[in-house]
């Protein structure tokens, strides 16, 4: 019986296969020369912005009459397909991506097919095809945004009162942006933003107001691009009611005269005879006791009684803040003989505050008696 011999050779890029045929005991050889060929396509998608990938894909087709082990390599992304055996006439898809460093960016894929015959590779017999595609990095339109805010949106102020409001202006940019100037209707030029984001801060005093009512304090921050944002602080200044009278008025208008009786005294528990902080004297007696040698207890007590009665009579005491309650605490805790030297200034300062109120220099104003 004859010996079967198989061999291949490469002649001018053409693979020549010698195929043995056995007929009975005779060996007959018939040779043929198939051509290896491969085809590859490539398309890509633009990167949506700097730092974003270019996506690419394509189809590799074995156009040979024999099977090929195919590998697709991209010059940016490396191997994106295979090695995989593709039968004669069959196709396969591949895809990949890479981050471009320039725009436009061209990348090339190389499809290499190695002859796969009788379940093994024939490395000396291969074929290649290339394809390329060019894509760009899309320019991302610049978008500057501005956001203005403050730590207050509603304020209630007394007549003559002011309040500090703290504002902030946040500027943010996205995309390929150029520097932008920031201005404010109150603070003026705030600065130029060159980075992706920046926040500006500034204080503003609102008030004082000399007339009661409702006010709107509007503030607008703007960019040189035309974008702007505003913040409004709504201010309420209540109208003071009633009017004030001095200690001299209340001293003479109790049920003991000599002037006509003012029934505001009747709002105390026992009228003018109401005990004054358990000191053994009535309100009337304290009011008629002169402050000998500058006795700060009676100086404060007289102004306290007048301010307290003014409040009972309908005068707005909001401008006094805590002065009335602070005075009451001192008058209740001490008497004329127990006031420490360190506490005397508190008596004097509170007496002055209440005297200003009773005389109409602060608060709702003095009554025309």
C-alpha positions in Angstrom: 0.0 0.0 0.0 1.4 3.4 -0.9 2.3 6.1 1.7 0.2 9.2 1.9 2.2 12.5 1.8 0.7 16.0 2.5 2.7 19.2 2.0 2.2 22.9 1.2 4.3 25.5 -0.3 4.0 29.3 -0.9 4.7 30.5 -4.4 4.4 34.3 -5.0 1.9 34.8 -2.2 -0.3 31.9 -3.4 -0.7 28.9 -1.2 -0.3 25.7 -3.2 -1.9 22.7 -1.5 -1.1 19.2 -2.6 -4.1 17.0 -1.9 -3.5 13.3 -1.9 -6.0 11.0 -3.5 -6.0 7.3 -3.0 -7.5 5.1 -5.6 -7.1 1.4 -4.7 -3.4 1.0 -3.9 -2.2 3.7 -6.3 -1.3 7.3 -5.1 -2.4 10.1 -7.4 -1.6 13.8 -6.6 -3.6 16.7 -7.8 -2.5 20.3 -6.9 -4.5 23.6 -6.8 -3.6 27.2 -5.7 -6.3 29.0 -3.7 -5.8 32.7 -2.9 -6.1 34.0 0.7 -8.0 37.3 1.0 -9.7 39.3 3.7 -11.8 42.5 3.9 -12.4 44.9 6.7 -14.5 48.1 7.1 -14.4 50.8 9.8 -16.6 53.7 10.9 -16.3 56.0 14.0 -18.4 58.4 16.1 -17.1 61.8 17.2 -16.1 62.3 20.8 -18.8 64.3 22.6 -16.2 66.5 24.2 -12.6 66.7 25.5 -11.8 63.6 27.6 -14.6 61.6 26.0 -13.9 58.5 23.8 -14.2 58.1 20.0 -16.2 54.9 19.4 -15.5 52.8 16.3 -16.8 49.6 14.8 -16.7 47.6 11.6 -17.0 44.3 9.9 -14.3 41.8 9.0 -15.0 39.3 6.2 -13.1 36.2 5.2 -13.3 36.4 1.4 -11.1 33.3 1.0 -12.1 29.8 0.0 -10.4 28.5 3.2 -10.9 29.2 6.9 -8.8 32.0 8.5 -7.9 32.7 12.1 -8.6 36.5 12.3 -7.3 39.2 14.6 -8.3 42.8 14.3 -5.9 45.3 15.8 -6.4 49.1 16.2 -3.4 51.4 16.2 -4.9 53.3 19.3 -6.9 50.7 21.1 -4.9 47.6 20.5 -6.5 44.2 19.8 -10.3 44.6 19.4 -11.2 41.2 17.9 -9.9 37.7 18.0 -8.0 35.7 17.3 -11.1 33.9 16.1 -11.6 31.4 13.2 -13.9 32.8 10.5 -15.0 30.3 8.0 -14.7 30.9 4.3 -17.2 33.6 3.1 -18.3 34.4 6.7 -18.1 37.8 8.5 -17.8 39.1 12.1 -18.4 42.4 13.8 -15.8 44.2 16.0 -15.9 47.4 18.0 -13.7 49.5 20.3 -12.9 53.0 21.6 -10.0 55.2 22.6 -9.5 58.7 24.1 -8.3 61.0 21.3 -5.4 63.5 22.0 -6.0 65.6 19.0 -8.8 66.6 16.7 -9.4 65.4 14.0 -8.1 62.0 14.9 -7.5 59.2 12.4 -7.0 55.6 13.6 -6.3 52.5 11.5 -7.4 48.9 12.0 -5.5 46.0 10.6 -7.3 42.7 10.0 -4.9 39.8 9.8 -6.0 36.3 8.7 -3.8 33.2 9.2 -4.6 30.1 7.3 -6.5 27.6 9.4 -6.5 24.2 7.8 -6.8 20.7 9.1 -7.5 22.1 12.7 -4.2 23.9 12.9 -2.7 27.2 12.0 -0.2 27.7 9.1 1.7 30.8 10.3 3.7 31.2 7.1 0.5 31.7 5.2 -1.4 34.9 6.1 -3.2 37.9 4.6 -3.9 41.4 5.8 -6.3 44.2 5.1 -6.5 47.7 6.6 -9.2 50.3 7.1 -9.2 53.7 8.7 -11.7 56.3 9.8 -11.4 60.0 11.0 -13.5 61.5 13.7 -13.3 64.7 15.8 -13.7 66.0 19.3 -17.0 67.9 19.3 -16.8 71.4 20.7 -19.1 71.6 23.8 -20.9 75.0 23.7 -20.0 77.1 26.8 -22.8 77.6 29.3 -22.3 80.0 32.2 -24.9 80.0 35.0 -25.4 82.4 37.8 -27.2 81.8 41.1 -27.7 84.7 43.6 -29.0 84.1 47.1 -28.9 85.6 50.6 -29.4 84.4 54.2 -32.6 86.4 54.5 -35.7 86.8 52.4 -38.1 88.3 55.0 -37.2 90.9 57.6 -39.3 92.8 60.2 -37.5 96.0 61.2 -38.5 98.6 63.7 -38.4 102.3 62.7 -34.7 103.4 62.7 -33.4 99.8 62.7 -31.0 98.2 60.2 -30.0 94.6 59.6 -27.0 93.0 57.9 -27.9 90.6 55.1 -25.2 88.3 53.6 -25.4 87.7 49.9 -23.7 85.1 47.7 -23.3 84.9 43.9 -22.3 81.5 42.5 -21.1 81.3 38.9 -20.6 78.0 37.2 -19.4 77.2 33.7 -19.6 74.1 31.6 -18.1 73.5 28.1 -15.3 75.4 26.4 -15.7 78.7 28.1 -13.8 82.0 28.1 -13.6 84.3 31.2 -16.7 86.1 32.2 -17.2 89.3 34.3 -19.6 89.4 37.2 -21.3 92.6 38.4 -23.9 93.4 41.0 -26.5 96.2 41.2 -25.4 96.9 44.8 -21.8 95.7 45.1 -20.7 96.7 41.6 -17.9 94.7 39.9 -17.4 91.5 41.8 -14.6 89.9 39.6 -13.8 87.8 36.6 -14.4 84.1 36.6 -11.8 82.1 34.7 -12.2 78.6 36.1 -15.2 76.3 36.0 -16.8 77.8 39.1 -16.5 80.6 41.7 -18.6 82.1 44.4 -18.6 85.7 45.6 -19.8 86.9 49.0 -20.6 90.4 50.3 -22.8 91.9 53.1 -25.4 94.6 52.8 -27.2 96.6 55.5 -30.9 96.9 54.9 -32.6 99.9 56.6 -33.0 102.0 58.6 -36.5 103.2 57.5 -38.1 106.4 58.9 -41.6 105.5 57.6 -43.5 102.4 58.5 -44.7 100.1 55.7 -43.6 97.3 53.5 -40.5 97.5 51.3 -38.8 95.3 48.7 -35.0 95.3 48.5 -34.0 93.8 45.1 -30.5 92.9 44.1 -29.4 91.6 40.7 -26.1 89.9 39.8 -25.2 89.7 36.1 -22.6 88.1 33.8 -21.0 89.8 30.8 -22.7 87.0 28.7 -26.1 88.5 29.6 -27.2 85.9 32.2 -28.5 87.3 35.5 -30.2 86.3 38.7 -31.9 88.3 41.4 -32.7 88.1 45.1 -35.5 90.0 46.9 -35.7 90.7 50.6 -39.2 91.7 51.7 -39.0 94.1 54.6 -41.9 94.9 57.0 -41.6 98.0 59.2 -44.6 98.0 61.5 -46.3 101.3 62.3 -45.9 102.2 66.0 -49.1 102.8 67.8 -50.0 105.1 70.6 -47.7 107.8 72.1 -45.7 108.3 75.2 -46.0 110.5 78.3 -43.3 111.4 80.8 -43.1 110.4 84.5 -44.4 113.9 85.4 -47.7 113.2 83.6 -48.2 109.8 85.3 -47.2 111.2 88.7 -50.0 113.7 88.7 -52.8 111.8 86.8 -53.4 108.9 89.3 -56.5 108.5 91.4 -54.7 110.8 93.9 -54.6 113.7 91.4 -54.1 116.6 91.4 -54.6 116.4 87.6 -57.6 114.6 86.0 -57.5 110.8 86.5 -56.0 108.7 83.7 -57.7 105.3 84.0 -54.5 103.5 82.7 -53.6 103.3 86.4 -56.6 101.0 86.9 -54.9 98.3 84.8 -52.5 97.7 87.7 -53.7 95.2 90.3 -54.4 97.9 93.0 -54.1 101.0 90.8 -51.6 103.5 92.2 -51.5 101.5 95.5 -50.1 98.4 93.8 -47.0 97.3 95.7 -43.8 98.0 93.8 -41.7 94.7 93.6 -42.4 93.9 97.3 -40.3 96.8 98.4 -42.8 98.1 100.9 -43.8 101.1 98.8 -46.6 101.5 96.2 -46.1 102.6 92.6 -47.5 106.0 93.6 -45.1 106.4 96.6 -42.1 105.3 94.5 -43.0 107.8 91.8 -43.3 110.6 94.3 -40.0 109.8 96.1 -37.2 112.0 94.9 -33.9 110.4 94.1 -31.8 111.9 96.9 -28.1 112.2 96.2 -28.6 110.7 92.7 -30.1 107.5 94.0 -30.0 105.4 90.8 -32.7 103.0 92.1 -35.3 105.7 92.1 -34.0 107.3 88.9 -34.6 104.0 87.1 -37.8 103.3 89.0 -39.4 106.6 87.8 -38.6 105.9 84.2 -39.7 102.3 84.4 -43.1 103.2 85.9 -43.7 105.8 83.1 -42.6 103.4 80.3 -44.7 100.6 81.8 -47.8 102.8 82.0 -47.2 104.1 78.5 -47.2 100.5 77.3 -50.5 99.8 79.1 -51.9 103.0 77.5 -51.3 101.5 74.0 -47.8 102.9 73.1 -45.7 100.5 71.1 -42.7 99.4 73.3 -41.0 97.2 70.6 -38.2 99.8 70.1 -37.2 99.2 73.7 -36.1 95.6 73.1 -35.4 94.0 76.4 -34.9 97.3 78.3 -38.2 97.0 80.2 -37.6 93.4 81.3 -33.9 94.2 82.2 -35.0 97.2 84.3 -37.6 95.1 86.1 -35.0 92.4 86.9 -32.7 95.0 88.5 -35.5 96.8 90.4 -36.7 93.4 91.8 -33.3 92.1 92.8 -31.8 95.3 94.4 -33.0 98.1 96.7 -31.6 101.6 97.3 -29.0 100.3 99.8 -27.8 97.1 98.1 -26.7 98.2 94.6 -23.0 97.3 94.0 -20.8 99.9 92.5 -20.3 97.6 89.5 -24.1 97.5 88.8 -24.7 101.2 89.0 -23.9 101.8 85.3 -26.6 99.3 84.3 -29.2 101.3 86.3 -28.1 104.6 84.7 -28.0 103.3 81.1 -31.4 101.7 81.4 -32.9 104.8 82.9 -31.5 106.8 80.0 -33.0 104.4 77.4 -36.4 104.6 79.1 -36.2 108.4 79.5 -35.6 108.7 75.7 -38.6 106.6 75.0 -40.9 108.4 77.5 -39.9 111.8 76.0 -40.7 110.6 72.5 -37.1 110.7 71.1 -37.5 107.0 70.4 -40.5 104.8 69.9 -43.9 106.1 68.7 -43.4 109.7 69.8 -44.6 111.9 72.5 -48.3 112.6 73.0 -49.7 116.2 72.9 -51.1 116.3 76.3 
